[in-house]
Amino acid sequence: MSSVALERTIFDADHDAFRETVRRFAERDVAPHLRDWAEAGQVDRDLYRQAGKLGLLGIDVEERFAGGGIDDFRFNAIVIEELCRIGAPAVVMGLAGINDLVTPYLVSLANEEQKHRFLTPLCTGEKIGAIAMTEPGAGSDLAAISTTALPDGDDLVLNGTKIFISNGMLSDFVIVVAKTDPAAGKKGVSLLVVEEGMAGFTRNGPLHKIGLTAQDTAELVFDDVRVPRENVLGEPNDGFGYLRHNLPQERLSVAVTSMASMRRTFDQALTYSCDRTAFGRRVADFQANRFYLAELATEIEIAQCFTDRCILDAANGALDEVTAAMAKWWITELQQRVVQRAVQLHGGYGYMREYDVAQDYLDCRGGPIYAGTTEIMKEIIGRKLTRA
């Protein structure tokens, strides 16, 4: 039984064909391994190589760098949706993390040599990349980071700690946000690539989260790491502007993940409530439950329409910071309500880990936190509304 009521009109035949490829990949290469990956705290590296062979990584990267050569966020969204359809949001954080977080910085900022060195193996899945922004003392407030990369001859000497880094343990290189001119505040932030094996670069993890347990999340420590100046992306000290430009797509990626995940959760809860009986009636036949189902189904359709509009905006290069913030906070918070009610509809079984809804309950809680908390999203929106 499905809650889908409105036909989605943003995809064409090429998108549909791509979706079939991703669906086969998800069912064949992801679904059978989810339990093992959850216990290990990370996926197998081979998953990235297989995704690379199928063209699921670096979709918008030029073909000469082994990418798909298609700048259309709808394809990125399809990867997310099909992984969520099988209950793999933790894997989304790995693969979409490359497409929506790491790749955009390399595409727009890397020079020719850097693209061959980092972007090409990223697209083939031979190398795994990550981006490190958050610190133990600076989460959503990126201006408050304390990690420094101070010039010393031909190098930058990097010191600091980053926390909650997706792909942190498996990554072969990490784009690190650091202050190269601490006295300049936001105007002294740079992006530099730290590579596996650089002296002084260590990792702790995988970190033990309550959900998304197959997602590789780590703490990264930099102790006098000497990073050659040739590893700086873009212009030195312009990093804060680069972050503001790319964060909307990251936040939309989170919203799409929540959107696809909540629809799956709701569909399963709807089926369960129609199959399960209590006091001689189907659970769905109690008026209170029917009203809950009606309310959530309506909100899900409204949210899908808004999400699809944002996907189209991103595909056309028109997604702005405020709209992305609206999508991110609203969709992730709606998912909390959908999952909470789905657990309740399952009764005691909703509290059992063997039921998907229990895992959804654990997995969804990170949505309103990472990529900027709900409160920060509202602050972004509010500042825009009240700006003189």
C-alpha positions as CSV (number, residue, x, y, z in Angstrom):
1,M,0.0,0.0,0.0
2,S,1.4,3.4,-1.0
3,S,0.7,7.0,0.1
4,V,1.7,8.5,-3.3
5,A,-1.2,10.7,-4.5
6,L,0.4,13.3,-6.8
7,E,2.4,12.4,-9.9
8,R,5.9,13.9,-9.8
9,T,6.6,15.7,-13.1
10,I,10.2,16.8,-12.7
11,F,11.8,13.7,-14.2
12,D,12.1,12.7,-17.9
13,A,12.9,9.4,-19.7
14,D,16.7,9.8,-19.0
15,H,16.1,10.2,-15.3
16,D,13.8,7.2,-15.3
17,A,16.5,5.1,-17.0
18,F,19.1,6.3,-14.5
19,R,16.7,5.5,-11.7
20,E,16.5,1.9,-12.8
21,T,20.3,1.6,-12.8
22,V,20.4,3.1,-9.2
23,R,17.6,0.8,-8.1
24,R,19.4,-2.3,-9.3
25,F,22.6,-1.1,-7.6
26,A,20.8,-0.4,-4.3
27,E,19.0,-3.8,-4.3
28,R,22.0,-5.8,-5.4
29,D,25.1,-4.1,-3.9
30,V,23.7,-2.3,-0.8
31,A,20.6,-4.0,0.7
32,P,22.2,-7.4,1.4
33,H,25.1,-5.8,3.3
34,L,23.4,-3.2,5.5
35,R,23.4,-5.3,8.7
36,D,27.1,-6.1,8.4
37,W,28.0,-2.5,7.6
38,A,26.0,-1.3,10.6
39,E,28.0,-3.6,12.9
40,A,31.3,-2.5,11.3
41,G,30.5,1.2,11.5
42,Q,31.3,1.8,7.9
43,V,30.6,0.4,4.4
44,D,33.1,-1.6,2.3
45,R,35.4,0.4,0.0
46,D,34.3,-1.8,-2.9
47,L,30.9,-0.1,-2.7
48,Y,32.5,3.2,-4.0
49,R,34.3,1.4,-6.8
50,Q,31.0,-0.2,-7.9
51,A,29.2,3.1,-7.7
52,G,32.0,4.7,-9.8
53,K,31.7,2.0,-12.5
54,L,28.0,2.6,-12.8
55,G,28.4,6.4,-13.1
56,L,26.8,7.2,-9.7
57,L,29.7,9.3,-8.5
58,G,30.7,12.7,-9.9
59,I,27.6,13.0,-12.0
60,D,28.2,16.7,-12.8
61,V,32.0,16.3,-13.3
62,E,33.4,16.7,-16.8
63,E,33.8,13.4,-18.6
64,R,37.6,14.0,-19.0
65,F,37.8,13.6,-15.3
66,A,35.8,10.4,-15.3
67,G,32.5,12.1,-14.4
68,G,29.1,11.9,-15.9
69,G,29.2,15.3,-17.6
70,I,25.6,16.1,-16.6
71,D,25.0,19.2,-14.4
72,D,21.5,18.3,-13.2
73,F,20.8,17.8,-9.5
74,R,17.8,15.6,-10.4
75,F,20.2,12.8,-11.0
76,N,21.8,13.4,-7.5
77,A,18.3,13.3,-6.0
78,I,17.6,9.9,-7.7
79,V,20.7,8.4,-6.1
80,I,19.5,9.5,-2.7
81,E,15.8,8.5,-3.2
82,E,16.7,5.0,-4.3
83,L,19.0,4.3,-1.4
84,C,16.4,5.6,1.0
85,R,13.8,3.4,-0.7
86,I,15.7,0.3,0.6
87,G,16.3,1.9,4.0
88,A,19.9,2.9,3.5
89,P,20.1,6.6,4.6
90,A,23.5,5.8,6.2
91,V,24.8,4.8,2.8
92,V,23.4,8.1,1.4
93,M,25.7,9.9,3.7
94,G,28.7,8.3,2.0
95,L,27.8,8.4,-1.7
96,A,25.8,11.6,-1.7
97,G,28.4,13.1,0.6
98,I,30.8,12.8,-2.4
99,N,28.3,14.1,-5.0
100,D,26.8,16.9,-2.9
101,L,29.5,17.9,-0.5
102,V,33.0,17.1,-1.8
103,T,32.7,17.2,-5.6
104,P,31.2,20.7,-5.8
105,Y,34.3,22.2,-4.2
106,L,36.7,20.4,-6.5
107,V,34.6,21.2,-9.6
108,S,34.5,24.9,-8.9
109,L,37.8,25.5,-7.2
110,A,40.4,22.9,-8.1
111,N,43.0,23.7,-10.8
112,E,43.7,21.3,-13.6
113,E,46.4,19.4,-11.7
114,Q,44.2,19.1,-8.6
115,K,41.3,17.8,-10.6
116,H,43.4,15.0,-12.1
117,R,44.9,14.2,-8.7
118,F,41.7,14.3,-6.6
119,L,38.6,14.5,-8.8
120,T,39.3,11.7,-11.3
121,P,39.9,8.9,-8.7
122,L,37.0,10.3,-6.6
123,C,34.6,9.7,-9.6
124,T,35.9,6.2,-10.3
125,G,35.6,5.3,-6.6
126,E,39.3,4.5,-6.3
127,K,39.6,7.2,-3.7
128,I,37.2,8.4,-1.1
129,G,36.9,12.1,-0.2
130,A,35.5,14.0,2.8
131,I,35.1,17.5,3.9
132,A,35.9,18.6,7.5
133,M,34.1,21.7,8.8
134,T,32.6,21.0,12.3
135,E,34.8,21.2,15.4
136,P,34.3,20.1,19.0
137,G,33.8,23.8,19.9
138,A,32.2,25.0,16.7
139,G,29.3,23.2,15.1
140,S,26.9,25.2,13.0
141,D,28.9,28.4,13.6
142,L,31.7,28.0,11.1
143,A,33.0,31.5,11.8
144,A,34.0,30.2,15.2
145,I,36.4,27.5,14.0
146,S,39.8,27.4,15.7
147,T,41.7,25.1,13.4
148,T,44.6,27.0,11.9
149,A,46.9,26.5,8.9
150,L,49.7,29.0,9.2
151,P,52.2,29.7,6.4
152,D,55.7,28.3,6.8
153,G,57.8,28.4,3.7
154,D,56.2,26.4,0.9
155,D,53.8,24.8,3.3
156,L,50.9,25.5,5.6
157,V,51.2,24.1,9.1
158,L,47.8,22.7,10.1
159,N,46.7,22.3,13.8
160,G,43.2,21.5,15.1
161,T,40.5,18.9,15.5
162,K,37.4,18.2,13.4
163,I,34.5,16.1,14.6
164,F,31.5,14.2,13.2
165,I,33.2,13.9,9.7
166,S,31.3,11.7,7.3
167,N,33.7,9.3,5.4
168,G,36.2,10.3,8.0
169,M,37.8,6.9,8.5
170,L,37.7,5.7,4.9
171,S,38.7,8.9,3.2
172,D,41.9,9.1,1.2
173,F,41.8,12.9,1.3
174,V,39.9,15.5,3.3
175,I,39.0,19.1,2.4
176,V,39.7,20.9,5.6
177,V,38.3,24.3,6.6
178,A,41.0,26.3,8.5
179,K,42.0,29.8,9.3
180,T,45.1,30.9,7.4
181,D,44.8,34.4,8.8
182,P,43.2,34.1,12.2
183,A,43.2,37.8,12.8
184,A,41.0,38.4,9.8
185,G,38.1,36.3,11.1
186,K,35.7,35.2,8.3
187,K,38.0,36.8,5.7
188,G,40.9,34.6,6.8
189,V,39.4,31.1,6.1
190,S,40.9,28.8,3.5
191,L,40.2,25.3,2.1
192,L,43.1,22.9,1.8
193,V,43.3,19.2,1.0
194,V,44.9,16.9,3.5
195,E,46.0,13.5,2.2
196,E,46.2,10.2,3.9
197,G,49.7,9.5,5.1
198,M,50.6,13.1,5.9
199,A,52.6,13.2,9.1
200,G,50.6,14.4,12.1
201,F,47.2,13.5,10.6
202,T,45.3,10.9,12.8
203,R,41.7,9.7,13.1
204,N,39.5,8.4,15.9
205,G,36.5,6.3,15.1
206,P,34.2,5.2,13.8
207,L,32.2,7.3,16.3
208,H,29.3,5.5,18.0
209,K,26.1,7.2,17.0
210,I,22.6,6.2,18.1
211,G,21.5,5.8,14.4
212,L,23.0,5.8,10.9
213,T,25.4,3.2,12.3
214,A,26.7,2.1,8.8
215,Q,27.8,5.7,8.2
216,D,31.5,6.2,8.7
217,T,31.8,9.1,11.1
218,A,35.1,10.1,12.7
219,E,37.1,12.7,14.6
220,L,40.2,14.0,12.7
221,V,43.2,15.4,14.5
222,F,45.8,17.6,12.9
223,D,49.1,18.0,14.8
224,D,51.6,20.2,12.9
225,V,50.5,18.7,9.6
226,R,52.6,20.2,6.8
227,V,50.3,20.8,3.8
228,P,51.9,22.0,0.6
229,R,50.5,25.3,-0.7
230,E,49.6,23.5,-3.9
231,N,46.9,21.7,-1.9
232,V,44.9,24.9,-1.3
233,L,41.6,25.0,-3.2
234,G,40.7,28.3,-4.8
235,E,42.1,31.6,-3.4
236,P,43.6,31.7,0.0
237,N,41.4,33.4,2.7
238,D,38.3,33.2,0.4
239,G,37.0,30.0,2.0
240,F,34.1,31.4,3.9
241,G,32.5,32.6,0.7
242,Y,33.0,29.2,-1.0
243,L,31.3,27.5,1.9
244,R,28.2,29.8,1.7
245,H,28.0,29.1,-2.0
246,N,28.0,25.3,-1.6
247,L,26.1,24.8,1.6
248,P,22.6,25.2,0.0
249,Q,23.1,22.0,-2.1
250,E,24.4,20.1,1.0
251,R,21.2,21.2,2.9
252,L,19.0,20.2,0.0
253,S,20.7,16.8,-0.1
254,V,19.7,16.4,3.6
255,A,16.1,17.4,2.8
256,V,15.8,15.0,-0.1
257,T,17.1,12.2,2.2
258,S,14.5,13.0,4.9
259,M,11.8,13.3,2.3
260,A,12.4,9.9,0.7
261,S,13.0,8.2,4.0
262,M,9.8,9.5,5.6
263,R,7.7,8.4,2.6
264,R,9.0,4.9,3.0
265,T,8.3,5.0,6.8
266,F,4.8,6.2,6.2
267,D,4.0,3.7,3.5
268,Q,5.1,0.9,5.8
269,A,3.1,2.3,8.7
270,L,0.0,2.6,6.5
271,T,0.3,-1.0,5.4
272,Y,0.8,-2.2,8.9
273,S,-2.2,-0.3,10.3
274,C,-4.4,-1.7,7.5
275,D,-3.2,-5.3,8.2
276,R,-3.0,-5.3,12.0
277,T,-6.2,-5.7,14.0
278,A,-7.1,-4.7,17.5
279,F,-10.4,-5.1,19.3
280,G,-11.7,-6.8,16.2
281,R,-11.0,-3.9,13.9
282,R,-8.1,-2.9,11.7
283,V,-5.8,-0.3,13.4
284,A,-6.5,2.0,10.5
285,D,-10.2,1.9,11.1
286,F,-10.1,3.8,14.4
287,Q,-11.0,7.4,13.7
288,A,-8.0,8.8,15.6
289,N,-5.6,6.8,13.5
290,R,-7.4,7.6,10.3
291,F,-7.0,11.3,11.1
292,Y,-3.3,10.9,11.9
293,L,-2.8,9.1,8.6
294,A,-4.8,11.7,6.7
295,E,-2.8,14.6,8.2
296,L,0.6,13.0,7.6
297,A,-0.3,12.0,4.1
298,T,-1.3,15.5,3.3
299,E,1.8,17.1,4.8
300,I,4.0,14.6,3.0
301,E,2.5,15.5,-0.4
302,I,2.9,19.2,0.4
303,A,6.5,18.6,1.4
304,Q,7.2,16.6,-1.8
305,C,6.0,19.4,-3.9
306,F,8.3,21.9,-2.2
307,T,11.2,19.5,-2.3
308,D,10.7,18.9,-6.0
309,R,10.7,22.7,-6.6
310,C,14.0,22.9,-4.8
311,I,15.4,20.0,-6.8
312,L,14.5,21.9,-10.0
313,D,16.0,25.1,-8.7
314,A,19.2,23.3,-7.9
315,A,19.2,21.6,-11.3
316,N,18.9,25.1,-12.9
317,G,21.6,26.7,-10.7
318,A,18.9,28.8,-9.0
319,L,18.8,27.3,-5.5
320,D,19.4,30.1,-2.9
321,E,20.6,30.0,0.7
322,V,17.2,30.9,2.2
323,T,15.1,28.4,0.2
324,A,17.6,25.6,1.0
325,A,17.4,26.5,4.7
326,M,13.6,26.4,4.6
327,A,13.6,23.0,2.9
328,K,16.2,21.6,5.3
329,W,14.5,22.6,8.5
330,W,10.9,21.9,7.5
331,I,11.5,18.5,5.9
332,T,13.7,17.1,8.6
333,E,11.3,18.3,11.3
334,L,8.4,16.8,9.5
335,Q,10.2,13.5,9.3
336,Q,10.4,13.5,13.1
337,R,6.6,13.8,13.3
338,V,6.0,11.1,10.7
339,V,8.4,8.6,12.3
340,Q,7.0,9.3,15.8
341,R,3.5,8.6,14.6
342,A,4.6,5.5,12.7
343,V,6.2,4.0,15.8
344,Q,2.9,4.7,17.7
345,L,0.8,3.0,15.0
346,H,3.0,-0.1,15.3
347,G,2.4,-0.3,19.0
348,G,4.9,-2.4,20.9
349,Y,6.4,-3.7,17.6
350,G,7.5,-0.2,16.8
351,Y,9.9,-0.4,19.7
352,M,11.5,-3.6,18.3
353,R,14.8,-3.2,16.4
354,E,13.8,-5.9,13.9
355,Y,11.1,-3.6,12.6
356,D,12.3,-1.0,10.1
357,V,10.3,1.8,11.8
358,A,12.5,1.4,15.0
359,Q,15.6,1.9,12.9
360,D,14.0,4.8,11.2
361,Y,13.4,6.3,14.6
362,L,17.1,6.2,15.4
363,D,18.3,7.2,12.0
364,C,16.1,10.3,11.5
365,R,17.1,12.2,14.6
366,G,20.3,13.5,13.0
367,G,18.5,15.4,10.3
368,P,17.6,18.5,12.3
369,I,21.2,18.7,13.6
370,Y,23.8,18.1,10.9
371,A,24.5,20.5,8.0
372,G,23.2,23.3,10.3
373,T,20.7,22.8,13.0
374,T,17.0,23.8,12.7
375,E,17.7,26.8,14.8
376,I,20.5,28.0,12.5
377,M,18.2,27.4,9.4
378,K,15.6,29.7,11.0
379,E,18.2,32.3,11.8
380,I,19.3,32.3,8.1
381,I,15.7,32.8,7.0
382,G,14.9,35.3,9.7
383,R,17.9,37.5,9.0
384,K,16.9,37.6,5.3
385,L,13.3,38.6,6.1
386,T,14.2,41.3,8.6
387,R,17.3,42.7,6.8
388,A,16.9,46.5,6.4
